[in-house]
Amino acid sequence: MAVKKITMRWLLNNFAVIVLIIILAVVAAGFSISNYHYNNVRQTLSSRADIVGAAVTQYAQDGALDFSSQVQGYVASFSQKARMELMTIDGEGKIGLTSSGFEPEDKRLDDYMEAISGGGRSGEYVGHLGGQRVMAFTLLTPIEGETSLSAIRLVTSLENVDRQIAAIITGMVLLGVCVLFLILFSSSYFISSIVNPVGQVGETARRIAGGDFGARLVKKNNDEIGELCDVINYMAEELGAAEKMKNDFISSVSHELRTPLTAIQGWSETILADGGEDKEMLGRGMGIIIGETTRLSDMVEELLDFSRMQSGRLKLIRTKTDAVAELSEAVMMYTERARRDGIALVFEDEDVTVTVNGDKNRLRQVFVNVIDNAVKYSDSGGKVTVTARVDGDSLVIAVADKGQGIKPEDLPKIKTKFYKANSTRRGSGIGLAVADEIVTRHDGALTIDSVYGAGTTVTITLPVFKGDDLAQIDTSGQG
């Protein structure tokens, strides 16, 4: 529908205007050409009438010869009789002599009447006489004492002139038609090269909107349309990747939720069946249930944080906070777990208290997430090193592991929501996205450096609290 609308709009707005311009140009040119040729005929008749008038005046002044005989001889031998007819008009307004020797069938004298009534010496008539289109020109030449001659009249046919004008106008019309055909040809190219591709872009966009992320446009030219095709194809790739990440996220979260739920259900049924008689098994089972419940609670809280971040409702309560102390507690939380997995977790700091203007709970969440990832992606026998140091006005925290590392093609996307470089490891794929948002909201930066097969280092940089900083509450969202 859009293509048809564009085509019709172009035809109405552009083609119709061009047609109108050509018509007006042909009409104006035809009018000018007609005036030009008619003026030439008029000028010729006027000039010839002046010559004839001068001749008859000379005859009247030459009293030695008979005036009437001289005029009759002049008319009979008129040199231009092949192009025009010479007539004389007497004092009663009747045609007397003619160069053709025949009395005209149509005796109307509109040009003569115009001459005698207009106050001038001449008159003109353009129209039909005797069924033929002519131009008649009358020049008054009253000869004193001669009633046989009141005016001379020249009449010429306009048929040849009209044919010439018609031929020129016909040529112009044909030229205009050729121009229109050229415009139609160029328009067809315009429609095929621009309008039709726009329609294909719209059709492909509808397919992508319908979930067909494999739909692609073929780029034919390196112009704006080609650039649009690249953008649409890139959009489809990104949407496809986002859709895949979303599906992987749903699958991963479903698996992450099912695992602790299965453990809780299994141990609950075991304890219920035993009746609590085996105290050792009861204690072990309750410990597992509590641990898995805590794990579920952390996962749900992470999902809620991500939802708040997406809707702009992630809330920070920033106060003067000992960031190194929060980091130390996070390390302590994972020391035992790392030991059970055969991983050495080492904390190195400058043994100083470093305060920042931040939300301690959110900062601890960031530290826990980063350390958890380092332990999670390390193998037994590996080592995770956590360091904290002051660099100028910044606190720099680095968490380095000797794990499998991140592939170069995955590294730019590692902080993207739902993205997981390794789907075999536990996790929802949103932890780093949330951590990066929290650090950014603290005016800091979270960077990741990794060598595939050698390990990964996550660096968190936070501005150190200054004496003139005021504790503040971030009320940019509610939650």
C-alpha angles and dihedrals in degrees: 000000000000091000092051091049092051092047094048092045091052092048092048098041102035111018094043090050091049091050090050091049092050092049092049091046092051092047093048092046091047091051091049093047092049091050091048095052094041090050089053091052091045092050091048093051092046093050093047091047090054090052092050091045091052090050096052091045089055090050090053092051092050100078095177093078133052107266096207092050092049093050091047091050092048093050093046092050096040105155096212097051090118090062102031142006122242119212136177124219120206130216092273092058095254128132111253118170127017130193090226092054092232128106109241118249093218107056098181112136103193092147092050091049090051090051096052095040100040097065092240135099098249144044136192136208129187115185144073125325119175091352093305129106108240145161116229124193124190125194119191112228107168111189114204111246093008116106093171092075125044100146143353122233131202121196125186133176118249096198095100091044091048091049090051092048091047091050092051093047090047089053090050091049090051089048089051090050090051089050090051091050090050089050091049089050092049089044091054088053089048091051094046095045101039115010096044093048088050088055090050089050090053092048092049091046089053090051091050090048087052091057101266097130091167092069112115137182122229111235109221104167138028094236137099091291090051090049089050089052090053091050093049091048091048090049090051091050092049093046090048091050091046090049091050091048090049092051091046088049092052091047092046094047091046089053093044091051095043095053098060091037090054091050092048092048093046096050092042091055091045093051091045092051093047092047092220095288094126101067094187093052090044092054093045093048094048090049091054092046092051092047094049091045090054089048090052091048091051091050093050091047090051090052090049091050090051091050090050091048092051093050094042093247099115104131126210125191103198121199138148100294134182097230094183090055091051089048091050092053090050090052091049090052091060101035095089094042091049089050091052089052092050094250124133112226110196125186118200121180138155090251091244135123112246118186128198134184097251152112105274095203092051092045091051088050089055093048092047092049094050094045090045090054091048092052093041094054095043123092127224110287092030130123134228118197123197118192134179125192140157117244110184107298093347137085109221117200119184127188111192128182135182094221132124095295128212127288114247092241091053097045098080090053099042094102093046116114115263092007118135120178091196116034092186092071123078121256140091099249095239101086096090091044090056092043092050091050092050093049091047090051087054089057089252137112136239115204131179126208120182142169112202110244093010107066146268135264122201114196122197118193120192130175113250117243112260128207094246093050115111123216108248141181118230105225096173089120143010124235 
